[in-house]
């Protein structure tokens, strides 16, 4: 008889780890296989493994769903950048679609910049003050200078050598970033 397979998923691995540490702290010996299954199930929000199993049996018996097409990493500024995950990246944005913080991960910085780029007017020369105003409308963490500099570094914005005039460089956003940009626009419109 073949053993059934039950897929396990968690939205936040950090809270999963915290829950496991708390549960394990009460044990004097390492948990058995069944105890570990129960700990994982409780960390994912179920009462125990049996409850988890009942909830996933319907998924296991359903016909398999084809995975979404993978997009390959691309080369940006000499480094490979993995495709963006819009849902994961939305944590950097508030309810109005404004950037809350500068992402620490390199792979999340460029997608975040595209959302700021989308707020700049197309085919229009701007002064530094005007660019700063547009950027401030798209962020709340208070470092518009960092964003302006990164927009220029990533060739999303060009400026004259004296820094007096700026212009958005027109280009098509990568396909994996369009969903993030659309969700930020939806938040801003709501």
Number of C-alpha atoms within 10 A of each C-alpha: 3 4 5 9 10 14 10 11 8 12 9 9 12 10 13 18 13 12 17 18 13 12 16 16 11 8 9 7 8 10 14 9 9 11 14 16 16 20 24 22 21 19 22 21 13 16 13 18 18 13 14 20 18 11 13 15 14 9 13 14 9 8 7 8 6 6 6 6 6 7 11 10 12 13 10 11 10 7 11 13 16 15 18 23 14 19 10 11 16 19 13 15 21 16 14 15 25 24 26 17 16 17 17 8 8 12 16 20 16 20 24 24 21 19 26 25 24 18 16 22 13 12 10 11 16 17 14 15 12 14 22 18 13 17 25 20 15 26 22 15 12 13 14 19 13 10 22 22 13 16 20 16 12 14 15 21 19 19 18 9 8 6 10 12 17 21 21 23 18 12 8 7 15 13 11 15 19 17 15 23 24 15 17 24 17 13 15 14 9 9
